[in-house]
Amino acid sequence: MDQDKASVSEISVALQTSQPAATQTLAEMKRLDLVAYQSGNDRRERLAHLTPKALELARELQPTWEAVQSAAQQLDRELPYPLSDVLDEALAALNRKSFTDRIRENNPSPGD
């Protein structure tokens, strides 16, 4: 996200995760002084923003993220088809039907 602050809902959409998962992660980040909140346009809306501590940590981690991205791209070039594409397809398939549902289909409960 390329904005200074965002609601929990916006964050969960951007990260492709559930709102409870985003809320839990933000709570831990607040505990670590990595995120702070301010009121939005609506009194009920809380907008999260990164603290100076989080911004400094992000700057320190930038070289590591770049190295990870380069390594992943290198791996993609060495494979017959990009691992990133396979992962995207796997995530799309799991969004259509969860892994738990797939297990249940293949392992009916006792007595069925």
Distance bins in CASP14 RR format, pairs under 12 A and 6 or more apart:
PFRMAT RR
TARGET T0000
AUTHOR 0000-0000-0000
RMODE 2
METHOD distances of the structure
MODEL  1
1 7 0 0 0 0 0 1 0 0 0 0 0
1 10 1 0 0 1 0 0 0 0 0 0 0
1 11 1 0 0 1 0 0 0 0 0 0 0
1 12 0 0 0 0 0 1 0 0 0 0 0
1 13 0 0 0 0 1 0 0 0 0 0 0
1 14 1 0 1 0 0 0 0 0 0 0 0
1 15 0 0 0 0 1 0 0 0 0 0 0
1 22 0 0 0 0 0 1 0 0 0 0 0
1 47 0 0 0 0 0 1 0 0 0 0 0
1 48 0 0 0 0 0 1 0 0 0 0 0
1 49 0 0 0 0 0 1 0 0 0 0 0
1 50 0 0 0 0 0 1 0 0 0 0 0
2 10 0 0 0 0 0 1 0 0 0 0 0
2 14 0 0 0 0 1 0 0 0 0 0 0
3 10 0 0 0 0 1 0 0 0 0 0 0
3 11 0 0 0 0 0 1 0 0 0 0 0
3 14 0 0 0 0 1 0 0 0 0 0 0
3 47 0 0 0 0 1 0 0 0 0 0 0
3 48 0 0 0 0 0 1 0 0 0 0 0
3 49 0 0 0 0 1 0 0 0 0 0 0
3 50 0 0 0 0 0 1 0 0 0 0 0
4 35 0 0 0 0 0 1 0 0 0 0 0
4 36 0 0 0 0 0 1 0 0 0 0 0
4 38 0 0 0 0 0 1 0 0 0 0 0
4 47 0 0 0 0 1 0 0 0 0 0 0
4 48 0 0 0 0 0 1 0 0 0 0 0
4 49 1 0 1 0 0 0 0 0 0 0 0
4 50 0 0 0 0 1 0 0 0 0 0 0
4 51 0 0 0 0 0 1 0 0 0 0 0
4 54 0 0 0 0 0 1 0 0 0 0 0
4 55 0 0 0 0 0 1 0 0 0 0 0
5 11 0 0 0 0 1 0 0 0 0 0 0
5 26 0 0 0 0 0 1 0 0 0 0 0
5 35 0 0 0 0 1 0 0 0 0 0 0
5 36 0 0 0 0 1 0 0 0 0 0 0
5 37 0 0 0 0 1 0 0 0 0 0 0
5 38 1 0 0 1 0 0 0 0 0 0 0
5 39 0 0 0 0 0 1 0 0 0 0 0
5 40 0 0 0 0 1 0 0 0 0 0 0
5 41 0 0 0 0 0 1 0 0 0 0 0
5 45 0 0 0 0 0 1 0 0 0 0 0
5 46 0 0 0 0 1 0 0 0 0 0 0
5 47 1 0 1 0 0 0 0 0 0 0 0
5 48 1 0 0 1 0 0 0 0 0 0 0
5 49 1 0 1 0 0 0 0 0 0 0 0
5 50 0 0 0 0 1 0 0 0 0 0 0
5 51 0 0 0 0 0 1 0 0 0 0 0
6 12 0 0 0 0 1 0 0 0 0 0 0
6 13 0 0 0 0 1 0 0 0 0 0 0
6 14 1 0 0 1 0 0 0 0 0 0 0
6 15 0 0 0 0 0 1 0 0 0 0 0
6 22 0 0 0 0 1 0 0 0 0 0 0
6 26 0 0 0 0 0 1 0 0 0 0 0
6 35 0 0 0 0 0 1 0 0 0 0 0
6 37 0 0 0 0 0 1 0 0 0 0 0
6 38 0 0 0 0 0 1 0 0 0 0 0
6 40 0 0 0 0 0 1 0 0 0 0 0
6 45 0 0 0 0 0 1 0 0 0 0 0
6 46 0 0 0 0 0 1 0 0 0 0 0
6 47 1 0 0 1 0 0 0 0 0 0 0
6 48 1 0 0 1 0 0 0 0 0 0 0
6 49 1 0 0 1 0 0 0 0 0 0 0
6 50 0 0 0 0 0 1 0 0 0 0 0
7 13 0 0 0 0 1 0 0 0 0 0 0
7 14 0 0 0 0 0 1 0 0 0 0 0
7 19 0 0 0 0 1 0 0 0 0 0 0
7 22 0 0 0 0 1 0 0 0 0 0 0
7 23 0 0 0 0 0 1 0 0 0 0 0
7 26 0 0 0 0 0 1 0 0 0 0 0
7 37 0 0 0 0 0 1 0 0 0 0 0
7 38 0 0 0 0 0 1 0 0 0 0 0
7 39 0 0 0 0 0 1 0 0 0 0 0
7 40 1 0 0 1 0 0 0 0 0 0 0
7 41 0 0 0 0 0 1 0 0 0 0 0
7 42 0 0 0 0 1 0 0 0 0 0 0
7 44 0 0 0 0 0 1 0 0 0 0 0
7 45 1 0 1 0 0 0 0 0 0 0 0
7 46 1 0 0 1 0 0 0 0 0 0 0
7 47 1 0 1 0 0 0 0 0 0 0 0
7 48 1 0 0 1 0 0 0 0 0 0 0
7 49 0 0 0 0 0 1 0 0 0 0 0
8 14 0 0 0 0 0 1 0 0 0 0 0
8 15 0 0 0 0 0 1 0 0 0 0 0
8 17 0 0 0 0 0 1 0 0 0 0 0
8 18 0 0 0 0 0 1 0 0 0 0 0
8 19 1 0 0 1 0 0 0 0 0 0 0
8 20 0 0 0 0 1 0 0 0 0 0 0
8 21 0 0 0 0 0 1 0 0 0 0 0
8 22 1 0 1 0 0 0 0 0 0 0 0
8 23 1 0 1 0 0 0 0 0 0 0 0
8 24 0 0 0 0 0 1 0 0 0 0 0
8 25 0 0 0 0 1 0 0 0 0 0 0
8 26 1 0 0 1 0 0 0 0 0 0 0
8 27 0 0 0 0 0 1 0 0 0 0 0
8 29 0 0 0 0 0 1 0 0 0 0 0
8 30 0 0 0 0 0 1 0 0 0 0 0
8 35 0 0 0 0 0 1 0 0 0 0 0
8 37 0 0 0 0 1 0 0 0 0 0 0
8 40 0 0 0 0 0 1 0 0 0 0 0
8 44 0 0 0 0 0 1 0 0 0 0 0
8 45 0 0 0 0 1 0 0 0 0 0 0
8 46 1 0 0 1 0 0 0 0 0 0 0
8 47 0 0 0 0 1 0 0 0 0 0 0
8 48 1 0 0 1 0 0 0 0 0 0 0
9 15 0 0 0 0 0 1 0 0 0 0 0
9 17 0 0 0 0 0 1 0 0 0 0 0
9 18 0 0 0 0 0 1 0 0 0 0 0
9 19 1 0 0 1 0 0 0 0 0 0 0
9 20 0 0 0 0 0 1 0 0 0 0 0
9 22 0 0 0 0 1 0 0 0 0 0 0
9 23 0 0 0 0 1 0 0 0 0 0 0
9 26 0 0 0 0 0 1 0 0 0 0 0
9 42 0 0 0 0 0 1 0 0 0 0 0
9 44 0 0 0 0 0 1 0 0 0 0 0
9 45 0 0 0 0 1 0 0 0 0 0 0
9 46 0 0 0 0 0 1 0 0 0 0 0
9 47 0 0 0 0 0 1 0 0 0 0 0
9 48 0 0 0 0 0 1 0 0 0 0 0
10 17 0 0 0 0 0 1 0 0 0 0 0
10 19 0 0 0 0 0 1 0 0 0 0 0
10 22 0 0 0 0 1 0 0 0 0 0 0
10 26 0 0 0 0 0 1 0 0 0 0 0
10 40 0 0 0 0 0 1 0 0 0 0 0
10 45 0 0 0 0 0 1 0 0 0 0 0
10 46 0 0 0 0 0 1 0 0 0 0 0
10 47 0 0 0 0 1 0 0 0 0 0 0
10 48 0 0 0 0 1 0 0 0 0 0 0
10 49 0 0 0 0 0 1 0 0 0 0 0
11 17 0 0 0 0 1 0 0 0 0 0 0
11 18 0 0 0 0 0 1 0 0 0 0 0
11 19 0 0 0 0 1 0 0 0 0 0 0
11 21 0 0 0 0 1 0 0 0 0 0 0
11 22 1 0 1 0 0 0 0 0 0 0 0
11 23 0 0 0 0 1 0 0 0 0 0 0
11 24 0 0 0 0 0 1 0 0 0 0 0
11 25 0 0 0 0 1 0 0 0 0 0 0
11 26 1 0 0 1 0 0 0 0 0 0 0
11 29 0 0 0 0 0 1 0 0 0 0 0
11 35 0 0 0 0 1 0 0 0 0 0 0
11 37 0 0 0 0 0 1 0 0 0 0 0
11 46 0 0 0 0 0 1 0 0 0 0 0
11 47 0 0 0 0 1 0 0 0 0 0 0
11 48 1 0 0 1 0 0 0 0 0 0 0
11 49 0 0 0 0 0 1 0 0 0 0 0
11 50 0 0 0 0 0 1 0 0 0 0 0
12 18 1 0 0 1 0 0 0 0 0 0 0
12 19 1 0 1 0 0 0 0 0 0 0 0
12 20 0 0 0 0 1 0 0 0 0 0 0
12 21 1 0 0 1 0 0 0 0 0 0 0
12 22 1 1 0 0 0 0 0 0 0 0 0
12 23 0 0 0 0 1 0 0 0 0 0 0
12 24 0 0 0 0 0 1 0 0 0 0 0
12 25 0 0 0 0 1 0 0 0 0 0 0
12 26 0 0 0 0 1 0 0 0 0 0 0
12 48 0 0 0 0 0 1 0 0 0 0 0
13 19 0 0 0 0 1 0 0 0 0 0 0
13 22 0 0 0 0 1 0 0 0 0 0 0
14 22 0 0 0 0 1 0 0 0 0 0 0
14 48 0 0 0 0 0 1 0 0 0 0 0
15 21 0 0 0 0 1 0 0 0 0 0 0
15 22 1 0 0 1 0 0 0 0 0 0 0
15 23 0 0 0 0 0 1 0 0 0 0 0
15 25 0 0 0 0 1 0 0 0 0 0 0
15 26 0 0 0 0 0 1 0 0 0 0 0
16 22 0 0 0 0 0 1 0 0 0 0 0
16 88 0 0 0 0 0 1 0 0 0 0 0
16 91 0 0 0 0 1 0 0 0 0 0 0
16 92 0 0 0 0 0 1 0 0 0 0 0
16 94 0 0 0 0 0 1 0 0 0 0 0
16 95 0 0 0 0 1 0 0 0 0 0 0
17 23 0 0 0 0 0 1 0 0 0 0 0
17 24 0 0 0 0 1 0 0 0 0 0 0
17 25 0 0 0 0 1 0 0 0 0 0 0
17 26 0 0 0 0 0 1 0 0 0 0 0
17 91 0 0 0 0 0 1 0 0 0 0 0
17 95 0 0 0 0 0 1 0 0 0 0 0
18 24 0 0 0 0 1 0 0 0 0 0 0
18 25 0 0 0 0 0 1 0 0 0 0 0
18 95 0 0 0 0 0 1 0 0 0 0 0
19 25 0 0 0 0 0 1 0 0 0 0 0
19 26 0 0 0 0 0 1 0 0 0 0 0
20 26 0 0 0 0 0 1 0 0 0 0 0
20 27 0 0 0 0 0 1 0 0 0 0 0
21 27 0 0 0 0 0 1 0 0 0 0 0
21 28 0 0 0 0 0 1 0 0 0 0 0
22 28 0 0 0 0 0 1 0 0 0 0 0
22 29 0 0 0 0 0 1 0 0 0 0 0
22 35 0 0 0 0 0 1 0 0 0 0 0
22 46 0 0 0 0 0 1 0 0 0 0 0
22 48 0 0 0 0 1 0 0 0 0 0 0
23 29 0 0 0 0 0 1 0 0 0 0 0
23 30 0 0 0 0 0 1 0 0 0 0 0
23 35 0 0 0 0 0 1 0 0 0 0 0
23 37 0 0 0 0 0 1 0 0 0 0 0
23 46 0 0 0 0 0 1 0 0 0 0 0
23 48 0 0 0 0 1 0 0 0 0 0 0
24 30 0 0 0 0 0 1 0 0 0 0 0
24 31 0 0 0 0 0 1 0 0 0 0 0
25 31 0 0 0 0 0 1 0 0 0 0 0
25 32 0 0 0 0 0 1 0 0 0 0 0
25 34 0 0 0 0 0 1 0 0 0 0 0
25 35 0 0 0 0 1 0 0 0 0 0 0
25 48 0 0 0 0 0 1 0 0 0 0 0
26 32 0 0 0 0 0 1 0 0 0 0 0
26 34 0 0 0 0 1 0 0 0 0 0 0
26 35 1 0 1 0 0 0 0 0 0 0 0
26 36 0 0 0 0 0 1 0 0 0 0 0
26 37 0 0 0 0 1 0 0 0 0 0 0
26 46 0 0 0 0 1 0 0 0 0 0 0
26 47 0 0 0 0 0 1 0 0 0 0 0
26 48 1 0 1 0 0 0 0 0 0 0 0
26 49 0 0 0 0 0 1 0 0 0 0 0
26 50 0 0 0 0 0 1 0 0 0 0 0
26 54 0 0 0 0 0 1 0 0 0 0 0
27 34 0 0 0 0 0 1 0 0 0 0 0
27 35 0 0 0 0 1 0 0 0 0 0 0
27 37 0 0 0 0 0 1 0 0 0 0 0
27 46 0 0 0 0 0 1 0 0 0 0 0
27 48 0 0 0 0 0 1 0 0 0 0 0
28 34 0 0 0 0 1 0 0 0 0 0 0
28 35 0 0 0 0 1 0 0 0 0 0 0
29 35 1 0 1 0 0 0 0 0 0 0 0
29 36 0 0 0 0 1 0 0 0 0 0 0
29 37 0 0 0 0 0 1 0 0 0 0 0
29 48 0 0 0 0 1 0 0 0 0 0 0
29 49 0 0 0 0 0 1 0 0 0 0 0
29 50 0 0 0 0 1 0 0 0 0 0 0
29 51 0 0 0 0 1 0 0 0 0 0 0
29 53 0 0 0 0 0 1 0 0 0 0 0
29 54 1 0 0 1 0 0 0 0 0 0 0
29 57 0 0 0 0 0 1 0 0 0 0 0
29 58 0 0 0 0 0 1 0 0 0 0 0
30 36 1 0 0 1 0 0 0 0 0 0 0
30 37 1 0 0 1 0 0 0 0 0 0 0
30 46 0 0 0 0 0 1 0 0 0 0 0
30 48 0 0 0 0 1 0 0 0 0 0 0
30 49 0 0 0 0 0 1 0 0 0 0 0
30 50 0 0 0 0 0 1 0 0 0 0 0
30 51 0 0 0 0 1 0 0 0 0 0 0
30 53 0 0 0 0 0 1 0 0 0 0 0
30 54 0 0 0 0 0 1 0 0 0 0 0
31 51 0 0 0 0 0 1 0 0 0 0 0
32 50 0 0 0 0 0 1 0 0 0 0 0
32 51 0 0 0 0 1 0 0 0 0 0 0
32 53 0 0 0 0 1 0 0 0 0 0 0
32 54 0 0 0 0 1 0 0 0 0 0 0
32 57 0 0 0 0 1 0 0 0 0 0 0
33 50 0 0 0 0 0 1 0 0 0 0 0
33 51 1 0 1 0 0 0 0 0 0 0 0
33 52 0 0 0 0 1 0 0 0 0 0 0
33 53 1 0 1 0 0 0 0 0 0 0 0
33 54 1 0 0 1 0 0 0 0 0 0 0
33 55 0 0 0 0 0 1 0 0 0 0 0
33 56 0 0 0 0 0 1 0 0 0 0 0
33 57 0 0 0 0 0 1 0 0 0 0 0
34 48 0 0 0 0 1 0 0 0 0 0 0
34 49 0 0 0 0 0 1 0 0 0 0 0
34 50 1 0 0 1 0 0 0 0 0 0 0
34 51 1 0 1 0 0 0 0 0 0 0 0
34 52 0 0 0 0 1 0 0 0 0 0 0
34 53 1 0 0 1 0 0 0 0 0 0 0
34 54 1 1 0 0 0 0 0 0 0 0 0
34 55 0 0 0 0 1 0 0 0 0 0 0
34 56 0 0 0 0 0 1 0 0 0 0 0
34 57 1 0 0 1 0 0 0 0 0 0 0
34 58 0 0 0 0 1 0 0 0 0 0 0
34 61 0 0 0 0 0 1 0 0 0 0 0
35 46 0 0 0 0 0 1 0 0 0 0 0
35 47 0 0 0 0 0 1 0 0 0 0 0
35 48 1 0 1 0 0 0 0 0 0 0 0
35 49 1 0 0 1 0 0 0 0 0 0 0
35 50 1 0 0 1 0 0 0 0 0 0 0
35 51 1 0 0 1 0 0 0 0 0 0 0
35 52 0 0 0 0 0 1 0 0 0 0 0
35 53 0 0 0 0 1 0 0 0 0 0 0
35 54 1 0 0 1 0 0 0 0 0 0 0
35 55 0 0 0 0 0 1 0 0 0 0 0
35 57 0 0 0 0 0 1 0 0 0 0 0
35 58 0 0 0 0 0 1 0 0 0 0 0
36 46 0 0 0 0 0 1 0 0 0 0 0
36 47 0 0 0 0 1 0 0 0 0 0 0
36 48 1 0 0 1 0 0 0 0 0 0 0
36 49 1 0 0 1 0 0 0 0 0 0 0
36 50 0 0 0 0 1 0 0 0 0 0 0
36 51 1 0 1 0 0 0 0 0 0 0 0
36 52 0 0 0 0 1 0 0 0 0 0 0
36 53 0 0 0 0 1 0 0 0 0 0 0
36 54 0 0 0 0 1 0 0 0 0 0 0
36 55 0 0 0 0 0 1 0 0 0 0 0
37 45 0 0 0 0 1 0 0 0 0 0 0
37 46 1 0 1 0 0 0 0 0 0 0 0
37 47 1 0 0 1 0 0 0 0 0 0 0
37 48 1 0 1 0 0 0 0 0 0 0 0
37 49 1 0 0 1 0 0 0 0 0 0 0
37 50 0 0 0 0 0 1 0 0 0 0 0
37 51 0 0 0 0 0 1 0 0 0 0 0
38 45 0 0 0 0 1 0 0 0 0 0 0
38 46 1 0 0 1 0 0 0 0 0 0 0
38 47 1 0 1 0 0 0 0 0 0 0 0
38 48 0 0 0 0 1 0 0 0 0 0 0
38 49 1 0 0 1 0 0 0 0 0 0 0
38 51 0 0 0 0 0 1 0 0 0 0 0
39 45 1 0 0 1 0 0 0 0 0 0 0
39 46 1 0 0 1 0 0 0 0 0 0 0
39 47 1 0 0 1 0 0 0 0 0 0 0
39 48 0 0 0 0 0 1 0 0 0 0 0
39 49 0 0 0 0 0 1 0 0 0 0 0
40 46 1 0 0 1 0 0 0 0 0 0 0
40 47 1 0 1 0 0 0 0 0 0 0 0
40 48 0 0 0 0 0 1 0 0 0 0 0
40 49 0 0 0 0 0 1 0 0 0 0 0
41 47 0 0 0 0 1 0 0 0 0 0 0
48 54 0 0 0 0 0 1 0 0 0 0 0
49 55 0 0 0 0 1 0 0 0 0 0 0
50 56 0 0 0 0 1 0 0 0 0 0 0
50 57 0 0 0 0 1 0 0 0 0 0 0
50 58 1 0 0 1 0 0 0 0 0 0 0
50 59 0 0 0 0 0 1 0 0 0 0 0
51 57 0 0 0 0 1 0 0 0 0 0 0
51 58 0 0 0 0 0 1 0 0 0 0 0
52 58 0 0 0 0 0 1 0 0 0 0 0
52 59 0 0 0 0 0 1 0 0 0 0 0
53 59 0 0 0 0 0 1 0 0 0 0 0
53 60 0 0 0 0 0 1 0 0 0 0 0
54 60 0 0 0 0 0 1 0 0 0 0 0
54 61 0 0 0 0 0 1 0 0 0 0 0
55 61 0 0 0 0 0 1 0 0 0 0 0
55 62 0 0 0 0 0 1 0 0 0 0 0
56 62 0 0 0 0 0 1 0 0 0 0 0
57 64 0 0 0 0 0 1 0 0 0 0 0
57 65 0 0 0 0 0 1 0 0 0 0 0
58 64 0 0 0 0 0 1 0 0 0 0 0
58 65 0 0 0 0 1 0 0 0 0 0 0
59 65 0 0 0 0 0 1 0 0 0 0 0
61 67 0 0 0 0 0 1 0 0 0 0 0
61 68 0 0 0 0 1 0 0 0 0 0 0
62 68 0 0 0 0 0 1 0 0 0 0 0
62 69 0 0 0 0 0 1 0 0 0 0 0
63 69 0 0 0 0 0 1 0 0 0 0 0
63 70 0 0 0 0 0 1 0 0 0 0 0
64 70 0 0 0 0 0 1 0 0 0 0 0
64 71 0 0 0 0 0 1 0 0 0 0 0
65 71 0 0 0 0 0 1 0 0 0 0 0
65 72 0 0 0 0 0 1 0 0 0 0 0
66 72 0 0 0 0 0 1 0 0 0 0 0
66 73 0 0 0 0 0 1 0 0 0 0 0
67 73 0 0 0 0 0 1 0 0 0 0 0
67 74 0 0 0 0 0 1 0 0 0 0 0
68 74 0 0 0 0 0 1 0 0 0 0 0
68 75 0 0 0 0 0 1 0 0 0 0 0
69 75 0 0 0 0 0 1 0 0 0 0 0
69 76 0 0 0 0 0 1 0 0 0 0 0
69 84 0 0 0 0 0 1 0 0 0 0 0
70 76 0 0 0 0 0 1 0 0 0 0 0
70 77 0 0 0 0 0 1 0 0 0 0 0
71 77 0 0 0 0 0 1 0 0 0 0 0
71 78 0 0 0 0 0 1 0 0 0 0 0
71 83 0 0 0 0 0 1 0 0 0 0 0
71 84 0 0 0 0 0 1 0 0 0 0 0
72 78 0 0 0 0 0 1 0 0 0 0 0
72 79 0 0 0 0 0 1 0 0 0 0 0
72 82 0 0 0 0 1 0 0 0 0 0 0
72 83 1 0 0 1 0 0 0 0 0 0 0
72 84 1 0 0 1 0 0 0 0 0 0 0
72 85 0 0 0 0 0 1 0 0 0 0 0
72 87 0 0 0 0 1 0 0 0 0 0 0
73 79 0 0 0 0 0 1 0 0 0 0 0
73 82 0 0 0 0 1 0 0 0 0 0 0
73 83 0 0 0 0 0 1 0 0 0 0 0
73 84 0 0 0 0 1 0 0 0 0 0 0
74 82 0 0 0 0 0 1 0 0 0 0 0
74 83 0 0 0 0 0 1 0 0 0 0 0
74 84 0 0 0 0 0 1 0 0 0 0 0
75 81 0 0 0 0 0 1 0 0 0 0 0
75 82 0 0 0 0 1 0 0 0 0 0 0
75 83 1 0 0 1 0 0 0 0 0 0 0
75 84 0 0 0 0 1 0 0 0 0 0 0
75 86 0 0 0 0 0 1 0 0 0 0 0
75 87 0 0 0 0 0 1 0 0 0 0 0
76 82 1 0 1 0 0 0 0 0 0 0 0
76 83 1 0 1 0 0 0 0 0 0 0 0
76 84 1 0 1 0 0 0 0 0 0 0 0
76 85 0 0 0 0 1 0 0 0 0 0 0
76 86 0 0 0 0 1 0 0 0 0 0 0
76 87 0 0 0 0 0 1 0 0 0 0 0
76 88 0 0 0 0 0 1 0 0 0 0 0
77 83 0 0 0 0 0 1 0 0 0 0 0
77 84 0 0 0 0 0 1 0 0 0 0 0
79 85 0 0 0 0 1 0 0 0 0 0 0
79 86 0 0 0 0 1 0 0 0 0 0 0
79 87 0 0 0 0 0 1 0 0 0 0 0
80 86 0 0 0 0 0 1 0 0 0 0 0
81 87 0 0 0 0 0 1 0 0 0 0 0
81 88 0 0 0 0 0 1 0 0 0 0 0
81 89 0 0 0 0 1 0 0 0 0 0 0
82 88 0 0 0 0 1 0 0 0 0 0 0
82 89 0 0 0 0 0 1 0 0 0 0 0
83 89 0 0 0 0 0 1 0 0 0 0 0
83 90 0 0 0 0 0 1 0 0 0 0 0
84 90 0 0 0 0 0 1 0 0 0 0 0
84 91 0 0 0 0 0 1 0 0 0 0 0
85 91 0 0 0 0 0 1 0 0 0 0 0
85 92 0 0 0 0 0 1 0 0 0 0 0
86 92 0 0 0 0 0 1 0 0 0 0 0
86 93 0 0 0 0 0 1 0 0 0 0 0
87 93 0 0 0 0 0 1 0 0 0 0 0
87 94 0 0 0 0 0 1 0 0 0 0 0
88 94 0 0 0 0 0 1 0 0 0 0 0
88 95 0 0 0 0 0 1 0 0 0 0 0
89 95 0 0 0 0 0 1 0 0 0 0 0
89 96 0 0 0 0 0 1 0 0 0 0 0
90 96 0 0 0 0 0 1 0 0 0 0 0
90 97 0 0 0 0 0 1 0 0 0 0 0
90 99 0 0 0 0 1 0 0 0 0 0 0
90 102 0 0 0 0 0 1 0 0 0 0 0
91 98 0 0 0 0 0 1 0 0 0 0 0
91 99 0 0 0 0 0 1 0 0 0 0 0
93 99 0 0 0 0 1 0 0 0 0 0 0
93 101 0 0 0 0 0 1 0 0 0 0 0
93 102 0 0 0 0 1 0 0 0 0 0 0
94 100 0 0 0 0 1 0 0 0 0 0 0
94 101 0 0 0 0 1 0 0 0 0 0 0
94 102 0 0 0 0 1 0 0 0 0 0 0
94 103 0 0 0 0 0 1 0 0 0 0 0
95 101 0 0 0 0 0 1 0 0 0 0 0
96 102 0 0 0 0 0 1 0 0 0 0 0
97 103 0 0 0 0 0 1 0 0 0 0 0
97 104 0 0 0 0 0 1 0 0 0 0 0
97 105 0 0 0 0 1 0 0 0 0 0 0
97 106 0 0 0 0 0 1 0 0 0 0 0
98 104 0 0 0 0 1 0 0 0 0 0 0
98 105 0 0 0 0 0 1 0 0 0 0 0
99 105 0 0 0 0 0 1 0 0 0 0 0
99 106 0 0 0 0 0 1 0 0 0 0 0
100 106 0 0 0 0 0 1 0 0 0 0 0
100 107 0 0 0 0 0 1 0 0 0 0 0
101 107 0 0 0 0 0 1 0 0 0 0 0
103 109 0 0 0 0 0 1 0 0 0 0 0
104 112 0 0 0 0 0 1 0 0 0 0 0
105 112 0 0 0 0 0 1 0 0 0 0 0
END
